[in-house]
Amino acid sequence: MSVAEEISRIQTNRNTIRAKLVELGMAQTNDNLDKLAASVESIENRGAVSATVQEGDTYTIPKGYHNGSGTVSGVSGGGNYSIQSKTVTPTKLQQNVTPDSGYYGLSDVTVAAIPEAYQDVTSVTAGAGDVLTGKMIVKSDGTVTAGVMPNNGAIDRTLTAAEPTCTVPAGFHDGKGVVKVVPERKTVTPAKSAQIISPTVGKVLSSVTVEAIPEDFVDTSDANALAANILAEKTAFVDGVKITGTMANNGSATRTMDGLTTTSVTIPAGYTSGGTVSLTGDIETALAAI
C-alpha cells in the first residue's frame, strides 16, 4: 500500500470515529485524531449496570460504556408522581437532561438562548488569505482557520533614475512605510557640443538651471558679410557659419600720372592700406615751355 493510500485509509477511519463521537455528543465536527482519541479514552466501561427504582424516584444511568445486559426495574405501587421543570443552557457538547432524585419525571425543559459568546458564523466570508499570518478566525462552516496574509510592516523604498518604479508586495501594511524620491537641482553652462544632464546615483532631477551663453559665444544671426567682404585668409562667422575671406589685400595703393599721355590710374579691387595718386614733373615742364 502506498503512503497516499495509507493516509487516505487513516483519514477515512478518523472521519468514521469522529462522526460517531459527534453523534454521541463527545466531539466536535472539526476535532483532530488526538482529540478523538482523548474522548474515546475517557469512556468508562460500566459493564452490566442493574438498578431497581421505586415509584417517585429516578435512577441516573452512569456515563460510559454498557454491555447491554444490565437492567433497570421499577417497584410497583401507587403514590404521588412528582415531576420537575428544568432549564439548561446550550453548550458545545450534547447534554442529557434528567430529573433530579425524588422526581418521577420532567414536566418541561427550558432551553435558554445560545450564549452571546457563541455566534452564528454562517455569514462569514473571510478566508485564510484575508487574515494575518498567526491570527485565527472561525469560517462560515464553524472550522477554525489560521490566516496566511503576509505582514509586510512598513515598506520603505526610494525611487531612482535606474529604478523609477516600486512594486508594492501583496499583504498587510502598517501605514508607516513610504515610497519617496531624493530631488536634486543641477546647473549647466551651454557648450559647443550637446550635453546630457543626469542625476547623481540615488537621486532624481527636480530642475536643471541652464546658464546664459558665455560672452565668447556671440549671436551672429544678423551678420550679412560675404566672403568677398572679408580679407583673404581671414575668417568670420556669419549666421552661425564660418566663412574664409576672398578679398584681395592690395597693401599701399600709390600711383602717378603725367597728365599728358596718362590722365587716369586704375585702383584694383580689394583692400588698400592707403596711398597717393600724384602728377609727375612732365606736366610742369610742359606748362613752363608754353
C-alpha positions as CSV (number, residue, x, y, z in Angstrom):
1,M,0.0,0.0,0.0
2,S,1.4,3.4,-0.9
3,V,1.8,6.3,1.5
4,A,-1.1,8.2,-0.1
5,E,-3.4,5.2,0.2
6,E,-2.4,4.7,3.8
7,I,-3.1,8.3,4.6
8,S,-6.5,8.1,2.9
9,R,-7.3,5.0,4.9
10,I,-6.4,6.7,8.2
11,Q,-8.4,9.8,7.2
12,T,-11.5,7.6,6.4
13,N,-11.3,5.8,9.8
14,R,-10.8,9.1,11.6
15,N,-13.9,10.5,9.9
16,T,-15.9,7.4,10.9
17,I,-14.8,7.7,14.6
18,R,-15.5,11.4,14.6
19,A,-19.0,11.1,13.2
20,K,-19.9,8.5,15.8
21,L,-18.5,10.6,18.7
22,V,-20.3,13.7,17.4
23,E,-23.5,11.7,17.4
24,L,-22.8,10.7,21.0
25,G,-22.1,14.3,21.9
26,M,-18.5,13.7,22.7
27,A,-16.7,15.5,20.0
28,Q,-16.9,18.5,17.6
29,T,-17.0,18.3,13.8
30,N,-13.5,19.7,13.4
31,D,-11.7,17.7,16.1
32,N,-8.5,16.1,15.1
33,L,-7.4,12.5,15.7
34,D,-5.7,13.4,19.0
35,K,-8.9,14.9,20.5
36,L,-10.9,12.0,19.2
37,A,-8.5,9.5,20.9
38,A,-8.8,11.5,24.2
39,S,-12.6,11.4,24.0
40,V,-12.6,7.6,23.4
41,E,-10.1,7.1,26.2
42,S,-12.4,9.0,28.6
43,I,-15.2,6.5,28.1
44,E,-15.6,4.4,31.3
45,N,-16.5,0.7,31.0
46,R,-19.7,0.3,33.1
47,G,-20.2,-3.4,32.1
48,A,-23.7,-4.5,33.1
49,V,-25.4,-2.0,35.3
50,S,-28.5,-3.2,37.2
51,A,-30.8,-1.0,39.4
52,T,-34.2,-1.0,41.0
53,V,-36.1,2.2,41.1
54,Q,-39.0,2.9,43.4
55,E,-42.0,4.8,42.3
56,G,-41.3,8.5,42.5
57,D,-37.6,8.0,42.3
58,T,-35.2,8.2,39.4
59,Y,-32.0,6.5,38.6
60,T,-29.3,8.3,36.7
61,I,-27.6,5.8,34.4
62,P,-23.8,6.5,34.8
63,K,-22.0,7.9,31.8
64,G,-19.9,5.3,30.0
65,Y,-20.0,2.0,28.1
66,H,-22.7,-0.5,28.9
67,N,-22.5,-4.1,27.5
68,G,-26.3,-4.3,27.1
69,S,-27.0,-6.9,29.7
70,G,-27.8,-4.5,32.6
71,T,-31.4,-3.8,33.7
72,V,-33.4,-1.1,35.4
73,S,-36.6,-2.3,37.0
74,G,-39.3,-0.4,38.9
75,V,-41.1,-1.3,42.1
76,S,-44.8,-1.2,41.6
77,G,-47.1,0.8,43.9
78,G,-49.2,3.9,43.9
79,G,-48.2,7.3,45.0
80,N,-47.7,11.0,44.1
81,Y,-45.9,11.3,40.7
82,S,-43.8,14.4,41.3
83,I,-42.4,15.9,38.1
84,Q,-39.7,18.5,37.7
85,S,-39.3,21.6,35.5
86,K,-35.7,22.2,34.3
87,T,-33.7,24.9,32.4
88,V,-30.5,24.2,30.5
89,T,-28.0,26.4,28.6
90,P,-26.7,25.2,25.2
91,T,-23.0,24.1,25.3
92,K,-20.5,22.8,22.8
93,L,-21.2,19.2,23.9
94,Q,-24.5,17.3,23.9
95,Q,-26.4,17.3,27.2
96,N,-28.8,14.7,28.6
97,V,-31.4,16.4,30.8
98,T,-32.8,14.1,33.5
99,P,-34.9,14.8,36.6
100,D,-33.2,15.1,40.0
101,S,-33.6,12.5,42.7
102,G,-37.1,12.5,44.2
103,Y,-38.8,13.4,40.9
104,Y,-40.7,10.8,38.8
105,G,-40.0,12.7,35.5
106,L,-39.7,16.1,33.8
107,S,-42.7,18.3,33.2
108,D,-40.8,20.5,30.8
109,V,-37.3,21.6,29.8
110,T,-36.5,25.2,29.0
111,V,-33.5,25.6,26.7
112,A,-32.0,29.0,27.2
113,A,-30.9,31.1,24.2
114,I,-27.4,30.4,22.8
115,P,-24.9,32.5,24.9
116,E,-23.5,35.6,23.2
117,A,-20.1,34.1,23.1
118,Y,-21.5,31.6,20.6
119,Q,-22.2,33.4,17.3
120,D,-23.9,32.4,14.1
121,V,-20.9,32.3,11.7
122,T,-22.8,31.3,8.5
123,S,-22.4,34.8,7.1
124,V,-18.6,34.9,7.5
125,T,-16.9,35.5,4.1
126,A,-13.2,35.9,5.2
127,G,-10.8,33.2,4.2
128,A,-7.2,32.4,5.2
129,G,-5.9,34.9,2.7
130,D,-7.9,37.7,4.3
131,V,-6.4,37.2,7.8
132,L,-2.9,38.0,9.0
133,T,-0.5,35.1,9.5
134,G,-0.6,33.9,13.1
135,K,-4.2,35.0,13.6
136,M,-7.2,32.7,13.8
137,I,-10.8,33.0,12.5
138,V,-13.8,30.8,12.5
139,K,-15.1,30.2,8.9
140,S,-18.7,30.0,7.9
141,D,-18.7,26.2,8.4
142,G,-17.5,26.6,12.0
143,T,-14.0,25.4,11.4
144,V,-11.1,27.3,12.9
145,T,-8.6,28.6,10.2
146,A,-5.2,30.2,10.5
147,G,-4.5,33.3,8.4
148,V,-1.9,33.3,5.7
149,M,-1.8,37.1,4.8
150,P,1.8,38.3,5.0
151,N,2.6,41.1,7.4
152,N,4.8,43.5,5.5
153,G,5.0,46.1,8.2
154,A,6.5,49.3,6.9
155,I,7.6,49.2,3.3
156,D,10.4,51.8,2.7
157,R,11.5,52.4,-0.9
158,T,13.5,55.2,-2.6
159,L,12.9,55.7,-6.4
160,T,15.9,56.4,-8.6
161,A,16.5,57.1,-12.2
162,A,17.7,53.5,-12.5
163,E,14.7,52.1,-10.7
164,P,11.8,54.6,-11.3
165,T,9.1,52.3,-10.1
166,C,8.3,50.3,-6.9
167,T,6.2,47.1,-6.8
168,V,4.3,47.0,-3.5
169,P,4.0,43.4,-2.3
170,A,0.6,41.9,-1.5
171,G,-0.3,41.7,2.2
172,F,-0.8,43.9,5.2
173,H,1.0,47.3,5.5
174,D,1.1,49.2,8.8
175,G,0.7,52.6,7.1
176,K,4.1,53.8,8.3
177,G,6.1,52.9,5.1
178,V,6.9,55.5,2.4
179,V,7.9,55.4,-1.2
180,K,10.0,58.6,-1.9
181,V,12.4,60.3,-4.3
182,V,15.5,62.3,-3.4
183,P,15.3,65.5,-5.5
184,E,18.4,67.2,-6.9
185,R,19.0,70.5,-8.7
186,K,21.8,70.9,-11.2
187,T,23.3,73.8,-13.2
188,V,24.9,73.6,-16.6
189,T,26.7,76.0,-18.9
190,P,25.9,75.9,-22.7
191,A,28.7,74.3,-24.7
192,K,29.5,73.8,-28.3
193,S,28.5,70.2,-28.0
194,A,25.2,68.7,-26.8
195,Q,25.1,67.7,-23.1
196,I,23.1,65.0,-21.3
197,I,22.3,66.1,-17.7
198,S,21.8,63.1,-15.5
199,P,21.1,62.9,-11.8
200,T,23.5,61.7,-9.2
201,V,23.2,58.0,-8.3
202,G,20.2,57.5,-6.0
203,K,18.6,60.9,-6.8
204,V,16.2,62.3,-9.4
205,L,16.4,65.7,-11.1
206,S,13.9,68.3,-9.8
207,S,15.3,71.1,-12.0
208,V,18.2,72.0,-14.3
209,T,19.4,75.6,-14.5
210,V,20.9,76.5,-17.9
211,E,23.2,79.5,-17.5
212,A,23.4,82.3,-20.1
213,I,25.5,81.7,-23.2
214,P,29.1,82.7,-22.4
215,E,30.4,86.0,-23.7
216,D,32.7,84.2,-26.1
217,F,29.6,82.9,-27.9
218,V,28.0,85.8,-30.0
219,D,24.7,85.7,-31.8
220,T,25.8,86.0,-35.5
221,S,22.3,85.7,-37.0
222,D,22.2,89.4,-38.1
223,A,25.7,89.3,-39.8
224,N,25.5,89.9,-43.6
225,A,29.1,89.8,-44.8
226,L,30.1,87.7,-47.7
227,A,33.5,86.0,-48.4
228,A,34.3,88.9,-50.8
229,N,33.8,91.4,-47.9
230,I,36.5,89.7,-45.8
231,L,40.2,89.8,-46.4
232,A,41.7,86.7,-47.9
233,E,42.9,84.1,-45.3
234,K,40.8,85.8,-42.6
235,T,37.7,84.1,-41.2
236,A,34.5,85.2,-39.6
237,F,31.1,83.8,-38.6
238,V,28.0,84.8,-40.5
239,D,24.6,83.5,-39.3
240,G,26.4,80.6,-37.5
241,V,28.6,79.6,-40.5
242,K,32.4,80.1,-40.6
243,I,33.5,82.0,-43.7
244,T,37.0,82.4,-45.1
245,G,37.5,85.7,-46.9
246,T,38.4,86.2,-50.5
247,M,39.1,90.0,-50.6
248,A,42.5,90.8,-52.1
249,N,44.9,92.6,-49.9
250,N,46.5,95.3,-52.1
251,G,48.5,96.9,-49.4
252,S,49.6,100.5,-50.1
253,A,47.9,101.9,-53.3
254,T,50.4,104.5,-54.6
255,R,50.0,105.7,-58.3
256,T,51.3,108.5,-60.6
257,M,50.2,110.0,-63.9
258,D,51.9,112.7,-66.1
259,G,48.7,114.5,-67.0
260,L,49.6,114.4,-70.7
261,T,49.7,110.9,-72.0
262,T,48.3,109.4,-68.8
263,T,45.4,111.2,-67.4
264,S,44.0,108.5,-65.0
265,V,45.0,105.5,-63.0
266,T,43.1,102.3,-62.0
267,I,42.9,101.2,-58.4
268,P,42.5,97.4,-58.3
269,A,39.6,95.9,-56.4
270,G,40.3,94.8,-52.8
271,Y,41.7,96.2,-49.7
272,T,44.2,99.0,-49.7
273,S,46.1,100.3,-46.7
274,G,46.1,103.9,-48.2
275,G,48.4,105.7,-50.7
276,T,48.5,108.6,-53.1
277,V,47.9,109.4,-56.7
278,S,50.2,112.2,-58.0
279,L,51.2,114.0,-61.1
280,T,54.8,113.6,-62.4
281,G,57.0,116.5,-63.3
282,D,56.3,116.1,-67.0
283,I,53.1,118.3,-66.8
284,E,55.0,121.0,-65.0
285,T,57.8,121.0,-67.7
286,A,55.2,121.1,-70.5
287,L,53.4,124.0,-68.9
288,A,56.6,126.0,-68.4
289,A,57.5,125.7,-72.1
290,I,54.3,127.4,-73.3
